[in-house]
Amino acid sequence: MARIIGSIATSHTPTIGFAHDFKTKDDPVWGPIFGAYGPIRDWVEARQPDVFFVIYNDHITSFFFDHYSAFALGIGERYDVADEGGGARDLPPLTGHAKLSQHIGGSLMADEFDMSFFQNRALDHGCFSPMSMFAPRNETDWSVPVIPLQVGVLQFPIPSALRCWKLGQALRRAIESYPEDLKVVIVATGGLSHQVHGERAGFNNVGWDMEFLDLIEKDPEKLTRMTHAEYATLGGMEGSEVIMWLVMRGAMSKQVKKLHQTHYLPSMTSIATAIYEDLGDAPAQDAVEAQRKAITHQMAGAETLEGTYPYTHERSVKAYRLNRFLHDLVLPAHREAFLANEEAEYEKAGLTPEERALLRKRDWRGLIHYGAIFFVLEKLGAVIGVSNLHIYAAMRGQSLEDFQKTRNAPGALYSVAGKGGDKPAWNAKS
C-alpha cells in the first residue's frame, strides 16, 4: 500500500522563484534562501519519494472568483507553469499522478469532503516557487510526479483551521488505502507572517512565526482552535494562509521527527522551511479495507447496469481533450470554424486519429464508449442539426422511428434551446 514517509513545509512567496531564476545564490541577501533548501534536496535524494502531494493556494492566476472552491484537487496528467503577468517561468510542466489523485478524490468524497476537481490548469508560484528549489528535474521534466491541492484562502469565508486538519486526517486514510506501494511526501506551502495589502502592508511577526513552527510540530491541535481573525492578528491577513500547513500536519502521525528547520525574513514574507519524518505505525489492515469499501460503496452495483457508463475521473481524464473540443462549440467563433472546416479544427485541437474518426462518423454510441459525456454530444447535435432524440436512438442502436415508439409523445423532437430563427429541418413541421 502507499504510505506517507514524511513532509516538507515551505513558504511559497514569489521571492523564492525570483531568487532561483536570477541565480542570486552568491548574493548575501538572497543566499540564505538557497541554504534553506539544501537539506531538503538532500533528504529528497536520500528518501527517493514516488509522489509529492502539494498543498498550495493559487493567487488569482488560474482560479478566479467566477468559481472559487474551498478545496480543489488536481486529477490530471500534466500541470504547466502559469503566466502571472510577466511570462511563464522557464520550467518544464509537472507530471501528475492521475491514478493516485483519483483514488484520493474518491476517498475524500467518501469521507464527506465536498471537493472540486480540476485538469488542464496551470499552477502559479504557490506551487512552483518552492518546487523549483528542491524537486529533482532536468531540462524537460521533473523526476517525481505531483498531486496538487488548491485551497481557497483568499475570498472569505474560507475553510477553518480545524477543517484543514480534518482534511489532512482524511488524506492519510486515502493514501494508505491505495493498493500500490508508493512513498508519498506531503508538501505544505504558504506563509509565514506577512500582509501585502492596505496600510498594514509589510506587517511581520517573527515571534509568532517561531511559536507557530513550534506548535505545528508539537501541538498542532492548539492551532486548530484558532480563528482566522486570530491568525490575521498574529501573522497578517495573507499570513493566515498557514492554515494549509494543518492539512499536512493532520496527515502525519501524532509523533513526528523534525529533521530541519529554517526561518529568514529578507523583505515582505517570513520564509520558513522544515522537514518532518513520520513516526507512526502502519494502519491496521481492517481499517484499510474499510476505507476501500467506503470509496466504492455509493457506486457498488452500478457496473451491472447494461449500457450505462458512469462519468468517472478516469473517463474524464482520458477524454478531456475530446470533451473540451465539443464543449467549446458553445463559443460562436469555434462553432463557425467547425462548420466551415471540421478537419482544420480537429488538427488545431490535436485530436487523436480515433477521436477524429468517431466525430467524422457521428458515432454517438462510440463517443460515449470512448469517454464523451452526453452533454457535449447534444451541443454537437445542436450545431449540426441533429435532435437529441436522433442521438438517443443511435446510442440504443435503433432507428428514430423505432425509438419514438417507446416514447409517450412519439412525435416530439427537441434539442437544446437557442437563439430564435429558422427551425431545424427535423422540426420544420412543428
C-alpha angles and dihedrals in degrees: 000000000000117000138189108241097181147312141252121212119197144158115246104204114150085240087080094055091044091054091048097048096044092047096232096158094123094048110103091223096051100030096086090061091060091044091056092060099046095084090046091054090048092049092049090049091050097045098040099207120204097211139019115212102202122199112197143138126240116232098222091286106111097004118056135178095265084083117007119174133194095223122014118180123201111229100170137104101243140028120196127206110266123235105233095185103291099065127279116294117257095255131119119252117266118249116232128218097228098180097051093042091052090050091050090049092053092047094049091049090049087054088055100254106143098223130182120213134212143192133179095025121132118233122231134209090296086078107016100048095068095029091059089058102052114008114099116244146144131216095287109029149005122255097223124050119234136218110199124207112193113203118200103227102145105070115054136261092056132170114290122245088250092053090053090051092050091048088055091053090051090047090058091053090049095051095044092051093057107107100216119088103248132156108223127194119197113218116198117192137187142070150355114188116322143124122200104181140064131004089316091061110135095035115152134168114195091179091059091045091058092045090050092051090051093048096046087057102039110018110017093156089068087061091054090064094059122100126228089251091056091050090049092048093052101034108019128265095278089039088067086080086088086091083086088071087066090066087059094043093047089055091055128076121265089256118054133169115230109215100172141012135172136172127192133167110196098156133323105355131047103237114211134172132185142168123211125185119207116244097183127119124250113272121260112267093235090057090051091050091047091054092049090051091049091053093056098034100096095051098036107132096019089102089069093060104107115232093010124126115181111214099241131175088258092057091043094054093045095050100031094116093049095046091047090052092051094041090056089065083089085074110086094217093053091044092053093045091049092052091047098048121358094180093056090052092049089053094047091052093048094235116179121246089254093052092048092049092051091051096045091053092043084231097179095176092045091050091054091048090050093054108271114142115231094239092068090047091059088053090054089047091053091051097049097037101256119136124229088246091058088054094047091051093048092050089054092047092243136124115253089248093055093045092050090057087067092057129087090229104038094183097054118109124170146164133188110302118253146162115325122260136092116004117242115263093252090056099040095112097050 
